[in-house]
Amino acid sequence: MNVGEVAALAGVTVRTLHHYDRIGLLSPSGRTSAGYRQYSTTDLDRLHQVLLYRELGFPLDEVATLLDDPSADPEAHLRRQHRLLRDRLERTSAMVAAVEKEMEARSMGTALTPEEKFEVFGEGYSEHYEAEAADRWGDTEAWSQSQRRTAAYSKQDWVRIKEERDEIHGRLAEAMRSGVPAESDSAMDVAEEHRQHIARWFYDCPPAMHAGLGRMYAADERFTATYEEIAPGLAQYVSTAVQANAARHG
């Protein structure tokens, strides 16, 4: 199958498959004489495993480690996925009950209108991002906690949040441009402020979780693009500083 057919079958974008190939997570077994990718049945099996682990919240580097483990077999993967899915089902059931109870107990908070969201966050804002985030993390405690907090935020709160975030990003960019190593104490101190910003406004963010976010900043093209718009190379710099800070607190 060619890349377009695989993308349609798996429900992913061609860009995603190109990214998987680029990082060595899923490289097609063949190429046409013109150089176009061709995927085999074995490639599709691996893609299925990749998408399952992604759905379970594993970052791409951990997915690669799991799939390339020479001691693992297909049955081992299925047993692991079954266990993780059962755990997720239990957590989701508990969260549904909690949300239903909260819906009965409280009214809606002060939410921004779509117009206000564009005003605060600029042209880069899209409601599609919110929907995708809910789809990706909606069954986590962090998402639930964030939804509870942000439901009551006013427009002034969001303006303050954005100003704090931009100030932190600006100092990280300035440190990088000044040649300050990402693993230095000063860069890690700003990374710690980044973690505290998340914990203060959105959800509890222990160092290990922050390290996972740091890896995502460099692995996910959209997060990378956000930082690269501030300064070329900033995504990897922030990722390194965040992970180093997490290790420092480990």
C-alpha positions as CSV (number, residue, x, y, z in Angstrom):
1,M,0.0,0.0,0.0
2,N,1.2,3.5,-0.7
3,V,1.4,6.2,2.0
4,G,-2.0,7.8,1.1
5,E,-3.8,4.4,1.3
6,V,-2.2,3.6,4.7
7,A,-3.1,7.0,6.0
8,A,-6.7,6.6,5.0
9,L,-6.9,3.1,6.4
10,A,-5.3,4.0,9.8
11,G,-7.1,7.4,10.2
12,V,-3.9,9.4,10.4
13,T,-2.3,12.0,8.2
14,V,0.3,11.4,5.5
15,R,2.4,14.0,7.4
16,T,2.2,11.8,10.5
17,L,3.5,8.7,8.6
18,H,6.3,10.8,7.1
19,H,7.2,11.9,10.6
20,Y,7.2,8.3,11.8
21,D,9.5,7.4,9.0
22,R,11.8,10.3,9.6
23,I,12.4,9.4,13.3
24,G,12.8,5.7,12.5
25,L,9.6,4.6,14.3
26,L,7.9,3.2,11.2
27,S,9.9,3.0,8.0
28,P,8.2,1.4,5.0
29,S,9.7,-1.9,3.8
30,G,9.8,-0.8,0.2
31,R,10.0,2.0,-2.3
32,T,8.8,2.3,-5.9
33,S,11.2,3.0,-8.7
34,A,10.2,6.6,-8.4
35,G,11.0,6.6,-4.7
36,Y,7.5,6.5,-3.2
37,R,6.9,4.7,0.0
38,Q,5.3,1.2,0.0
39,Y,4.0,-0.4,3.1
40,S,3.8,-4.2,3.7
41,T,1.5,-6.2,5.9
42,T,4.3,-6.3,8.6
43,D,4.6,-2.5,8.4
44,L,0.8,-2.2,9.0
45,D,1.0,-4.5,12.0
46,R,3.7,-2.2,13.5
47,L,1.6,0.9,12.7
48,H,-1.3,-0.7,14.6
49,Q,0.9,-1.2,17.6
50,V,2.3,2.3,17.4
51,L,-1.3,3.8,17.3
52,L,-2.4,1.6,20.2
53,Y,0.5,2.8,22.4
54,R,-0.1,6.4,21.3
55,E,-3.7,6.1,22.2
56,L,-2.6,4.8,25.6
57,G,-0.6,8.0,26.1
58,F,3.0,6.7,25.4
59,P,5.4,9.3,23.9
60,L,7.0,8.3,20.6
61,D,10.4,7.5,22.1
62,E,8.9,5.0,24.6
63,V,6.8,3.4,21.9
64,A,10.0,2.8,19.8
65,T,11.7,1.3,22.9
66,L,8.7,-1.1,23.5
67,L,8.4,-2.2,19.9
68,D,12.1,-2.7,19.4
69,D,12.5,-4.8,22.6
70,P,13.9,-8.1,21.3
71,S,12.5,-10.0,24.3
72,A,8.9,-9.0,23.6
73,D,6.6,-11.0,21.4
74,P,3.1,-10.1,19.9
75,E,1.4,-11.9,22.8
76,A,3.4,-9.8,25.3
77,H,2.3,-6.6,23.5
78,L,-1.3,-7.7,23.6
79,R,-1.2,-8.6,27.3
80,R,0.4,-5.2,28.1
81,Q,-2.2,-3.3,26.0
82,H,-5.0,-5.3,27.5
83,R,-3.9,-4.5,31.0
84,L,-3.4,-0.8,30.2
85,L,-6.8,-0.6,28.6
86,R,-8.5,-2.2,31.6
87,D,-6.8,0.3,33.8
88,R,-7.9,3.1,31.6
89,L,-11.5,1.8,31.6
90,E,-11.6,1.8,35.4
91,R,-10.2,5.3,35.6
92,T,-12.6,6.6,33.0
93,S,-15.6,5.1,34.8
94,A,-14.5,6.8,38.0
95,M,-14.0,10.1,36.2
96,V,-17.4,9.9,34.5
97,A,-19.0,9.4,37.9
98,A,-17.1,12.3,39.3
99,V,-17.9,14.6,36.4
100,E,-21.6,13.7,36.6
101,K,-21.6,14.5,40.3
102,E,-19.9,17.8,39.7
103,M,-22.3,18.7,36.9
104,E,-25.1,18.3,39.4
105,A,-23.3,20.3,42.1
106,R,-22.0,23.4,40.3
107,S,-23.0,25.7,37.5
108,M,-20.9,26.7,34.6
109,G,-18.1,29.1,35.2
110,T,-17.0,32.1,33.3
111,A,-15.7,30.9,30.0
112,L,-14.2,33.0,27.2
113,T,-16.3,33.5,24.0
114,P,-14.6,32.4,20.7
115,E,-14.1,36.0,19.9
116,E,-12.3,36.6,23.2
117,K,-10.1,33.5,22.7
118,F,-8.9,34.9,19.4
119,E,-8.3,38.3,21.0
120,V,-6.2,36.8,23.8
121,F,-4.4,34.0,22.0
122,G,-4.0,35.6,18.6
123,E,-4.4,34.2,15.1
124,G,-2.7,30.9,16.0
125,Y,-5.7,29.9,18.2
126,S,-8.0,27.3,16.8
127,E,-10.9,25.6,18.6
128,H,-9.8,22.5,16.7
129,Y,-6.8,22.4,19.1
130,E,-9.1,22.3,22.1
131,A,-11.1,19.4,20.6
132,E,-8.0,17.5,19.8
133,A,-6.6,18.0,23.3
134,A,-9.8,16.8,24.8
135,D,-9.7,13.7,22.5
136,R,-6.1,13.0,23.4
137,W,-6.0,13.7,27.2
138,G,-9.7,13.9,28.1
139,D,-9.5,10.7,30.2
140,T,-6.6,11.9,32.4
141,E,-6.8,13.5,35.9
142,A,-4.7,16.4,34.7
143,W,-7.3,17.2,32.0
144,S,-10.1,17.0,34.5
145,Q,-8.3,19.2,37.0
146,S,-7.5,21.7,34.3
147,Q,-11.1,21.9,33.1
148,R,-12.3,22.5,36.7
149,R,-9.8,25.3,37.2
150,T,-10.1,27.1,33.8
151,A,-13.9,27.0,33.8
152,A,-14.0,29.9,36.3
153,Y,-11.2,32.0,34.6
154,S,-12.1,35.5,33.4
155,K,-10.7,37.2,30.3
156,Q,-8.3,39.0,32.6
157,D,-7.1,35.7,34.0
158,W,-6.3,34.4,30.5
159,V,-4.5,37.6,29.6
160,R,-2.4,37.2,32.7
161,I,-1.7,33.6,31.9
162,K,-0.6,34.4,28.4
163,E,1.7,37.3,29.7
164,E,3.3,34.9,32.2
165,R,3.8,32.2,29.6
166,D,5.3,34.6,27.0
167,E,7.6,36.1,29.6
168,I,9.0,32.6,30.5
169,H,9.3,31.7,26.9
170,G,11.1,35.0,26.2
171,R,13.7,34.4,28.9
172,L,14.3,30.9,27.7
173,A,14.8,32.2,24.2
174,E,17.2,34.9,25.5
175,A,19.2,32.3,27.4
176,M,19.5,30.2,24.3
177,R,20.6,33.1,22.2
178,S,23.2,34.1,24.8
179,G,24.8,30.7,24.7
180,V,23.6,29.6,28.1
181,P,23.6,25.7,28.2
182,A,20.1,24.2,28.5
183,E,21.3,22.0,31.3
184,S,22.8,24.9,33.3
185,D,21.3,26.0,36.6
186,S,20.0,29.3,35.2
187,A,18.2,27.6,32.3
188,M,16.8,24.9,34.6
189,D,15.6,27.6,37.0
190,V,13.5,29.1,34.2
191,A,12.3,25.6,33.2
192,E,11.2,25.2,36.9
193,E,9.2,28.5,36.6
194,H,7.6,26.9,33.5
195,R,6.5,23.9,35.5
196,Q,5.2,26.1,38.3
197,H,3.2,28.1,35.8
198,I,1.4,25.0,34.6
199,A,0.8,23.8,38.2
200,R,-0.5,27.2,39.3
201,W,-2.9,27.7,36.5
202,F,-3.9,24.3,35.1
203,Y,-3.0,21.1,36.9
204,D,-0.6,19.5,39.3
205,C,2.6,18.9,37.2
206,P,5.2,16.9,39.1
207,P,8.8,16.9,37.6
208,A,8.3,13.5,35.9
209,M,5.1,14.7,34.1
210,H,6.9,17.9,33.1
211,A,9.8,15.8,31.6
212,G,7.2,14.0,29.5
213,L,5.9,17.4,28.3
214,G,9.4,18.4,27.5
215,R,9.9,15.3,25.3
216,M,6.7,16.1,23.5
217,Y,7.8,19.7,22.7
218,A,10.6,18.2,20.6
219,A,8.7,15.2,19.2
220,D,5.4,16.7,18.3
221,E,5.7,18.9,15.2
222,R,3.0,21.3,16.3
223,F,4.5,22.0,19.7
224,T,7.9,22.3,18.0
225,A,6.5,24.8,15.5
226,T,5.2,27.0,18.3
227,Y,8.6,27.3,19.9
228,E,10.4,27.6,16.6
229,E,8.3,30.7,15.8
230,I,9.7,32.3,18.9
231,A,13.3,31.4,18.1
232,P,14.9,28.7,15.8
233,G,16.1,25.9,18.0
234,L,14.1,26.8,21.0
235,A,11.9,23.7,21.0
236,Q,14.9,21.4,21.6
237,Y,16.5,23.9,24.0
238,V,13.3,24.0,26.2
239,S,12.9,20.2,25.9
240,T,16.5,19.7,27.2
241,A,16.1,22.3,30.0
242,V,12.8,20.8,31.2
243,Q,14.1,17.3,31.3
244,A,17.3,18.4,33.0
245,N,15.3,20.2,35.6
246,A,13.1,17.1,36.2
247,A,16.2,15.1,36.7
248,R,17.5,17.6,39.1
249,H,14.3,17.3,41.2
250,G,14.3,13.5,40.7
